[in-house]
Amino acid sequence: MEKLEKIQMLNTFLARVKHLRGYGDMNSYNLVKEFKSFGKLTENPLPSNQVDDIINELSSPRTWNNGKNNFIQNIETFIDDIKGK
């Protein structure tokens, strides 16, 4: 997969994550699972404990917003890694 294709795919995925509505949105868990598979797109895959942290944060109404923000930040980091920053 070309670099530009990877970036476009991740940008589309990022938009989907940004549209999550809040605690209880079952799409959040599906998106985290999908995100785990993106580890093959970059030289520095996301450690599984970070994925687990995102899942834990999304599973509580008190920490859901923080989980979503961390999720977004991780995707943006992936995009930057692919761009070569």
Sequence and secondary structure as in RCSB ss.txt:
>XXXX:A:sequence
MEKLEKIQMLNTFLARVKHLRGYGDMNSYNLVKEFKSFGKLTENPLPSNQVDDIINELSSPRTWNNGKNNFIQNI
ETFIDDIKGK
>XXXX:A:secstr
  HHHHHHHHHHHHHHHHT  STT THHHHHHHHHHGGGGGSSS   HHHHHHHHHHHTSTTTHHHHHHHHHHHH
HHHHHHHHT 
